[in-house]
């Protein structure tokens, strides 16, 4: 596609060179640019893409998108915001696929993944074809494609949306991270409906303050980005969003007045509740916990805003299976494991509170915290876990480029009881918990969920909490 046509909707300050060049590929990694490619010079917290413009030229880049002039001989497209320009250009390059789909965006600190899967289940009960993009990867109808980020970078995102559009998919459901909003990854998309789950402490390594984090989330709930919204009326930020008359919203909740609400909820086992959508309907689910009650209500409210019939909403929720890595219960006769992605103070509180309700003995928590991310939550996570669990095994998560023991020491500062042990090696930590567990106990293994790796010093080593648990238990059972 010629540069001239790629720039539709882009705020261009100046073009140096040929605007009729043909662009064959898009990339923001100078090492992966191909001949005829368009390179985006993005400014980051650690690296500045402008410094790699000459390297991109050497590797075959036909043009550079940049925020100031760089020393290259190829065409330069100078813009105010290279990240926003990348989103618009990616959309144009792939034929504006978002305009051929009805797109649903789900944002919030916790619950995004499960909520997207419940919405998917509901829409499929209504006879629609559905695509989904999020932390667990990309699903196009029944096909799975792995992704690297909760909300992929624009080049990958619009490529996936194009595949969905080409296959006549009706709806695309996106997990929308605060980073994606702040970095303008989804700038060209108008969402059919936007869903807000909740807000709590997370990502302050990037946003620095909770106000910045909240303001990033708020961007999704504006008339420029969504037609309708589904908003949690029990959340402080949700109440604030519901006070905005510019967006037509369907509210949901348990504690406060809301359009969609639940009554008589039983969370002592698999979740059962009465869903009220202009009348009460009893729903029996395969899910656990009060937090999943909110996820069900969020999905129901989103689908109400889309005009989906109540019978499809009910059936979709009841048909919904557990999501990989989200409160997965592994029953080994005498005691159980719960594996969950919980990696924030609120997430840990939700999972441990729910696990307590189905626990007949002690509640043991195995957890750590990721490196090179928000450090402010580590001590709080330690406090929450030691308060709610009978015993904690503090271990390593994805240390990335940090010293695992330093992360553990920061978690340890929050421990409010002497009910813990430190075992850095994650497999050994799970093994210790399993060997000390007694009949009726639950071991909650938190932080990684369905991840298939452990990231240490920049290398992603194959690892799975599910594999670790199953292998350890197989050895225990074999040796009995």
C-alpha positions as CSV (number, residue, x, y, z in Angstrom):
1,X,0.0,0.0,0.0
2,X,1.3,3.5,-0.9
3,X,2.3,5.8,2.0
4,X,-0.2,8.4,0.9
5,X,-3.1,6.0,1.7
6,X,-1.6,4.6,4.8
7,X,-1.7,8.1,6.3
8,X,-5.5,8.5,6.3
9,X,-6.5,9.8,9.7
10,X,-2.8,10.3,10.8
11,X,-1.8,13.7,12.2
12,X,1.3,14.3,10.0
13,X,3.5,17.3,10.6
14,X,5.8,16.8,7.7
15,X,6.9,14.3,5.1
16,X,10.5,14.2,3.9
17,X,10.8,12.2,0.7
18,X,8.4,10.2,-1.5
19,X,4.8,9.9,-0.3
20,X,3.9,7.5,-3.1
21,X,6.3,4.7,-2.0
22,X,4.9,1.3,-1.7
23,X,5.0,-0.2,1.8
24,X,5.1,-4.0,2.1
25,X,5.5,-4.5,5.9
26,X,5.1,-2.7,9.2
27,X,7.5,-3.1,12.2
28,X,8.7,-1.2,15.3
29,X,11.7,-3.6,15.7
30,X,14.6,-2.4,13.6
31,X,16.1,-6.0,13.6
32,X,13.0,-7.4,12.0
33,X,12.3,-4.9,9.3
34,X,12.2,-6.2,5.8
35,X,12.9,-4.6,2.4
36,X,10.1,-2.2,1.7
37,X,9.1,-2.0,5.3
38,X,7.8,1.0,7.3
39,X,9.7,1.4,10.6
40,X,8.1,3.1,13.6
41,X,10.6,4.9,15.8
42,X,8.9,4.6,19.2
43,X,10.1,6.4,22.3
44,X,10.1,4.1,25.4
45,X,11.1,4.3,29.0
46,X,14.4,2.5,28.3
47,X,15.0,2.8,24.6
48,X,14.3,5.4,21.9
49,X,13.5,4.0,18.5
50,X,14.9,7.1,16.8
51,X,18.3,5.8,17.8
52,X,17.7,2.7,15.6
53,X,16.5,4.5,12.5
54,X,19.8,4.1,10.6
55,X,19.9,0.4,11.5
56,X,16.3,0.0,10.2
57,X,17.4,1.7,7.0
58,X,20.3,-0.6,6.6
59,X,17.9,-3.6,7.0
60,X,15.7,-2.4,4.1
61,X,13.3,0.1,5.6
62,X,11.7,2.2,2.8
63,X,10.4,4.8,5.2
64,X,10.5,5.8,8.9
65,X,7.7,7.1,11.1
66,X,9.3,9.4,13.7
67,X,8.6,12.3,16.0
68,X,11.6,14.3,14.9
69,X,14.0,14.2,11.9
70,X,16.5,11.4,11.9
71,X,19.8,11.0,9.9
72,X,18.6,8.6,7.2
73,X,18.2,8.9,3.4
74,X,14.9,7.2,3.2
75,X,11.5,8.8,3.4
76,X,10.6,10.2,6.8
77,X,7.0,10.7,8.1
78,X,7.2,13.1,11.0
79,X,4.2,13.0,13.4
80,X,3.3,14.2,16.9
81,X,2.8,10.8,18.4
82,X,4.4,7.8,16.7
83,X,2.5,5.3,18.8
84,X,-0.9,6.7,17.8
85,X,0.3,7.0,14.2
86,X,1.2,3.3,14.3
87,X,-2.3,2.4,15.4
88,X,-3.9,4.4,12.6
89,X,-1.4,3.2,10.0
90,X,-1.8,-0.5,11.1
91,X,-5.6,-0.1,10.8
92,X,-5.2,1.3,7.2
93,X,-2.6,-1.3,6.2
94,X,-5.0,-4.1,7.1
95,X,-8.1,-2.5,5.5
96,X,-9.7,-1.0,8.6
97,X,-11.0,-4.4,9.8
98,X,-12.5,-2.8,13.0
99,X,-15.2,-1.3,10.8
100,X,-16.3,-4.7,9.7
101,X,-16.7,-6.1,13.2
102,X,-18.7,-5.3,16.3
103,X,-16.1,-4.9,18.9
104,X,-16.5,-5.3,22.7
105,X,-13.8,-4.0,25.0
106,X,-13.3,-5.2,28.6
107,X,-11.1,-3.3,31.0
108,X,-10.4,-3.3,34.8
109,X,-7.7,-4.5,37.1
110,X,-9.1,-8.0,37.7
111,X,-11.7,-10.2,35.9
112,X,-11.0,-9.1,32.3
113,X,-10.1,-12.6,31.0
114,X,-13.0,-14.5,32.6
115,X,-15.5,-11.8,31.6
116,X,-14.5,-11.9,28.0
117,X,-14.9,-15.7,27.9
118,X,-18.4,-15.5,29.5
119,X,-19.4,-12.9,26.9
120,X,-18.1,-15.2,24.2
121,X,-20.1,-18.1,25.6
122,X,-23.3,-15.9,25.7
123,X,-22.9,-14.6,22.1
124,X,-22.2,-18.1,20.8
125,X,-25.5,-19.3,22.4
126,X,-27.1,-16.5,20.4
127,X,-25.8,-18.0,17.2
128,X,-23.1,-15.4,16.6
129,X,-19.5,-16.1,15.5
130,X,-17.0,-14.7,17.9
131,X,-13.3,-13.8,18.1
132,X,-11.5,-13.1,21.3
133,X,-8.1,-11.4,22.0
134,X,-6.6,-11.2,25.5
135,X,-4.2,-12.5,28.1
136,X,-4.9,-16.1,27.2
137,X,-4.2,-15.6,23.5
138,X,-6.4,-15.1,20.4
139,X,-9.4,-17.2,19.6
140,X,-10.9,-16.9,16.1
141,X,-14.1,-19.0,16.2
142,X,-12.6,-22.4,17.3
143,X,-9.0,-21.6,16.2
144,X,-6.3,-20.5,18.8
145,X,-3.3,-18.2,18.1
146,X,-0.9,-17.2,20.8
147,X,-0.3,-13.6,21.6
148,X,2.4,-11.9,23.7
149,X,0.4,-9.2,25.5
150,X,-3.0,-8.6,27.1
151,X,-3.8,-6.2,24.3
152,X,-1.4,-6.9,21.4
153,X,0.6,-4.1,19.8
154,X,-1.3,-2.4,17.0
155,X,0.4,-4.2,14.1
156,X,-0.5,-7.6,15.5
157,X,-3.9,-6.5,16.8
158,X,-5.2,-5.2,13.4
159,X,-3.7,-8.2,11.6
160,X,-5.8,-10.4,13.9
161,X,-8.9,-8.3,13.5
162,X,-8.4,-8.6,9.7
163,X,-8.4,-12.4,9.9
164,X,-11.6,-12.2,11.9
165,X,-13.2,-9.8,9.4
166,X,-12.1,-11.9,6.5
167,X,-13.8,-14.9,8.1
168,X,-17.0,-13.0,8.6
169,X,-16.8,-13.0,12.4
170,X,-19.7,-11.1,14.0
171,X,-18.1,-10.0,17.2
172,X,-14.5,-9.4,18.4
173,X,-14.0,-9.2,22.2
174,X,-10.9,-7.5,23.4
175,X,-9.2,-7.3,26.8
176,X,-8.2,-3.7,27.0
177,X,-5.3,-2.9,29.3
178,X,-4.6,0.5,30.8
179,X,-1.3,0.4,28.9
180,X,-3.1,-0.1,25.6
181,X,-5.2,3.0,26.3
182,X,-2.3,5.1,27.5
183,X,-0.2,4.1,24.5
184,X,-3.0,4.7,22.0
185,X,-2.9,1.0,20.8
186,X,-6.6,1.0,20.0
187,X,-7.0,4.6,18.9
188,X,-9.0,3.9,15.6
189,X,-11.5,1.5,17.3
190,X,-15.0,2.5,18.1
191,X,-16.3,-0.1,20.6
192,X,-19.9,-1.4,20.4
193,X,-19.8,-1.6,24.2
194,X,-17.1,-1.1,26.8
195,X,-17.1,-3.1,30.0
196,X,-15.6,-1.9,33.4
197,X,-14.9,-4.6,35.9
198,X,-13.1,-3.0,38.9
199,X,-10.1,-0.9,39.8
200,X,-7.4,-1.7,42.4
201,X,-3.6,-1.2,42.9
202,X,-1.5,-2.4,40.0
203,X,0.9,-1.2,37.3
204,X,2.3,1.8,39.3
205,X,5.7,1.0,37.9
206,X,4.3,2.5,34.6
207,X,1.6,4.9,35.8
208,X,3.4,6.2,38.9
209,X,0.1,7.2,40.6
210,X,-3.4,5.6,40.9
211,X,-4.9,8.8,39.4
212,X,-2.9,8.2,36.2
213,X,-3.9,4.6,36.2
214,X,-7.6,5.5,36.7
215,X,-7.5,8.2,34.0
216,X,-6.1,5.7,31.5
217,X,-9.0,3.3,32.2
218,X,-11.5,6.2,31.9
219,X,-10.4,6.9,28.3
220,X,-12.4,3.8,27.1
221,X,-15.7,5.3,28.5
222,X,-16.0,8.3,26.3
223,X,-18.4,8.9,23.4
224,X,-15.3,8.9,21.1
225,X,-14.4,5.3,22.0
226,X,-17.7,3.5,22.9
227,X,-21.3,3.5,21.9
228,X,-22.6,1.9,25.1
229,X,-21.0,0.6,28.4
230,X,-21.5,-2.0,31.1
231,X,-20.3,-0.6,34.5
232,X,-19.8,-2.1,38.0
233,X,-22.0,0.0,40.3
234,X,-20.3,-1.4,43.4
235,X,-16.9,0.0,42.5
236,X,-15.8,3.5,43.3
237,X,-14.5,4.2,39.8
238,X,-17.6,2.5,38.4
239,X,-19.8,5.0,40.3
240,X,-17.8,7.8,38.9
241,X,-18.2,6.5,35.3
242,X,-22.0,6.1,35.8
243,X,-22.1,9.8,36.7
244,X,-21.0,10.6,33.1
245,X,-24.2,11.4,31.1
246,X,-22.3,11.3,27.8
247,X,-22.2,7.5,27.7
248,X,-25.3,5.3,27.7
249,X,-24.5,2.7,30.4
250,X,-26.0,-0.5,31.8
251,X,-25.0,-0.8,35.4
252,X,-24.5,-4.1,37.3
253,X,-23.9,-5.0,40.9
254,X,-24.8,-6.7,44.1
255,X,-24.6,-4.1,46.9
256,X,-25.9,-1.0,45.2
257,X,-28.9,-0.3,42.9
258,X,-28.2,-1.4,39.4
259,X,-29.9,-2.3,36.2
260,X,-28.6,-5.9,36.3
261,X,-28.2,-7.5,39.7
262,X,-27.9,-10.8,41.5
263,X,-29.9,-12.1,44.5
264,X,-29.6,-15.1,46.8
265,X,-26.1,-15.9,45.6
266,X,-24.6,-19.2,47.0
267,X,-20.8,-19.1,46.8
268,X,-20.1,-22.0,49.1
269,X,-19.5,-24.3,46.2
270,X,-20.1,-23.9,42.5
271,X,-21.7,-20.5,42.0
272,X,-25.5,-20.4,42.0
273,X,-27.6,-17.2,42.0
274,X,-30.7,-15.5,40.8
275,X,-30.0,-13.1,37.9
276,X,-32.3,-10.2,37.6
277,X,-32.9,-8.9,34.1
278,X,-36.4,-7.6,34.2
279,X,-37.2,-10.6,36.4
280,X,-35.4,-13.3,38.3
281,X,-33.8,-16.4,36.7
282,X,-32.0,-19.1,38.7
283,X,-28.5,-19.8,37.3
284,X,-26.3,-22.7,38.3
285,X,-22.7,-22.3,37.0
286,X,-19.4,-24.2,36.8
287,X,-17.6,-21.3,38.4
288,X,-16.5,-20.5,41.9
289,X,-16.4,-17.4,44.0
290,X,-18.0,-14.0,44.5
291,X,-15.5,-12.5,42.1
292,X,-16.9,-14.7,39.4
293,X,-20.4,-13.5,40.3
294,X,-19.3,-10.0,39.3
295,X,-17.8,-11.4,36.1
296,X,-21.1,-13.1,35.2
297,X,-23.0,-9.8,35.9
298,X,-20.5,-7.8,33.8
299,X,-20.9,-10.2,30.9
300,X,-24.7,-10.1,31.3
301,X,-24.8,-6.3,31.4
302,X,-22.6,-6.1,28.3
303,X,-24.9,-8.4,26.4
304,X,-28.0,-6.5,27.6
305,X,-26.4,-3.4,26.2
306,X,-26.0,-5.2,22.9
307,X,-29.6,-6.3,22.8
308,X,-28.9,-10.0,23.4
309,X,-32.0,-12.0,24.6
310,X,-32.1,-13.0,28.3
311,X,-32.4,-16.7,27.4
312,X,-29.1,-16.6,25.6
313,X,-27.4,-14.8,28.5
314,X,-28.7,-17.4,31.0
315,X,-27.6,-20.4,28.8
316,X,-24.3,-18.8,28.0
317,X,-23.4,-18.3,31.7
318,X,-24.5,-21.8,32.6
319,X,-22.5,-23.4,29.7
320,X,-19.4,-21.4,30.6
321,X,-16.5,-23.7,31.7
322,X,-13.6,-22.6,33.8
323,X,-11.0,-20.5,32.1
324,X,-7.4,-21.9,32.1
325,X,-5.5,-20.4,35.0
326,X,-8.6,-18.8,36.6
327,X,-9.6,-20.6,39.9
328,X,-8.9,-24.0,38.5
329,X,-9.7,-26.7,41.1
330,X,-7.5,-29.8,41.0
331,X,-9.0,-32.5,43.3
332,X,-6.5,-35.1,44.6
333,X,-8.9,-37.0,46.9
334,X,-7.6,-35.9,50.3
335,X,-6.8,-32.3,49.4
336,X,-7.2,-29.9,46.6
337,X,-5.2,-27.4,44.6
338,X,-6.5,-24.1,43.3
339,X,-4.4,-22.6,40.5
340,X,-5.1,-18.9,39.7
341,X,-3.4,-16.0,37.9
342,X,-4.0,-13.7,40.9
343,X,-1.1,-11.3,41.0
344,X,-2.5,-8.2,42.8
345,X,-3.6,-7.6,46.4
346,X,-7.2,-7.6,45.4
347,X,-6.8,-10.7,43.2
348,X,-5.2,-12.6,46.1
349,X,-7.9,-11.5,48.4
350,X,-10.7,-12.6,46.0
351,X,-9.2,-16.0,45.4
352,X,-8.3,-16.8,49.0
353,X,-11.7,-15.7,50.2
354,X,-13.4,-17.9,47.7
355,X,-11.0,-20.9,48.4
356,X,-11.8,-20.5,52.1
357,X,-15.5,-21.2,51.4
358,X,-14.8,-24.6,49.9
359,X,-12.0,-25.5,52.3
360,X,-12.5,-28.1,54.9
361,X,-9.1,-27.9,56.5
362,X,-6.2,-25.4,56.2
363,X,-5.7,-23.0,53.4
364,X,-2.1,-22.9,52.2
365,X,-1.0,-20.2,49.8
366,X,2.0,-20.5,47.4
367,X,2.8,-17.2,45.8
368,X,5.4,-14.7,44.7
369,X,5.5,-11.5,42.7
370,X,6.8,-10.6,39.3
371,X,10.0,-8.6,38.8
372,X,10.5,-5.3,37.0
373,X,6.9,-4.4,37.7
374,X,4.9,-2.5,40.3
375,X,7.0,-2.8,43.5
376,X,4.4,-1.0,45.7
377,X,2.1,-4.0,45.8
378,X,4.6,-6.6,47.0
379,X,4.3,-5.8,50.7
380,X,0.5,-5.5,50.5
381,X,0.3,-8.9,48.8
382,X,2.3,-10.4,51.7
383,X,0.0,-8.8,54.2
384,X,-3.2,-10.0,52.4
385,X,-1.9,-13.6,51.9
386,X,-0.7,-14.1,55.5
387,X,-3.9,-12.6,56.9
388,X,-6.3,-14.9,54.8
389,X,-4.3,-18.1,54.5
390,X,-3.4,-20.4,57.4
391,X,0.1,-20.9,56.0
392,X,2.1,-19.2,53.2
393,X,5.0,-20.5,51.0
394,X,6.6,-17.4,49.5
395,X,8.4,-18.3,46.3
396,X,9.5,-16.9,42.9
397,X,7.1,-15.8,40.2
398,X,8.6,-14.3,37.0
399,X,11.6,-12.5,38.5
400,X,12.6,-11.2,35.1
401,X,15.8,-9.1,35.6
402,X,15.5,-8.8,39.4
403,X,17.0,-10.9,42.2
404,X,14.2,-13.3,43.2
405,X,15.3,-13.2,46.9
406,X,15.1,-9.4,46.9
407,X,11.5,-9.6,45.6
408,X,10.7,-12.2,48.3
409,X,12.2,-9.9,51.0
410,X,9.9,-7.1,49.9
411,X,6.9,-9.5,50.1
412,X,8.1,-10.7,53.5
413,X,7.9,-7.1,54.9
414,X,4.1,-7.3,54.7
415,X,3.7,-10.7,56.4
416,X,1.7,-10.1,59.6
417,X,2.0,-13.6,61.1
418,X,4.7,-16.2,61.6
419,X,2.8,-18.6,59.4
420,X,5.2,-18.7,56.4
421,X,8.3,-20.2,54.9
422,X,10.5,-19.0,52.1
423,X,11.4,-21.4,49.3
424,X,12.7,-19.6,46.2
425,X,12.4,-22.4,43.7
426,X,8.8,-22.6,42.6
427,X,8.6,-26.3,42.0
428,X,10.2,-27.0,45.4
429,X,7.7,-24.6,47.0
430,X,4.7,-26.4,45.6
431,X,6.3,-29.7,46.5
432,X,6.7,-28.6,50.1
433,X,3.1,-27.5,50.3
434,X,1.9,-30.8,48.9
435,X,4.0,-32.9,51.3
436,X,2.7,-30.9,54.3
437,X,-0.9,-30.8,53.2
438,X,-3.5,-32.8,55.2
439,X,-7.0,-34.1,54.5
440,X,-9.4,-31.3,53.7
441,X,-6.6,-28.7,53.0
442,X,-6.6,-26.5,49.9
443,X,-3.3,-25.3,48.4
444,X,-3.7,-22.1,46.4
445,X,-0.9,-21.7,43.9
446,X,-1.1,-18.1,42.7
447,X,0.4,-15.6,40.3
448,X,1.0,-17.5,37.0
449,X,-2.2,-19.2,36.2
450,X,-2.0,-20.7,32.7
451,X,1.4,-19.3,31.8
452,X,3.7,-21.8,30.1
453,X,7.0,-20.2,31.2
454,X,9.0,-18.7,34.0
455,X,10.9,-15.6,32.9
456,X,14.4,-15.4,34.5
457,X,17.1,-12.9,33.4
458,X,15.3,-12.2,30.1
459,X,14.9,-15.9,29.2
460,X,11.5,-17.7,29.2
461,X,12.1,-21.2,30.5
462,X,9.3,-23.8,30.0
463,X,7.3,-24.0,33.1
464,X,3.6,-24.6,34.1
465,X,2.0,-24.6,37.6
466,X,-0.4,-27.3,36.3
467,X,2.5,-29.5,35.2
468,X,4.3,-28.9,38.5
469,X,1.3,-29.9,40.5
470,X,0.4,-32.9,38.5
471,X,3.9,-34.2,38.4
472,X,4.4,-33.7,42.2
473,X,1.1,-35.4,43.0
474,X,1.8,-38.3,40.6
475,X,5.1,-38.9,42.5
476,X,3.4,-38.7,45.9
477,X,0.6,-41.1,44.8
478,X,3.1,-43.5,43.3
479,X,5.2,-43.6,46.4
480,X,2.3,-44.4,48.8
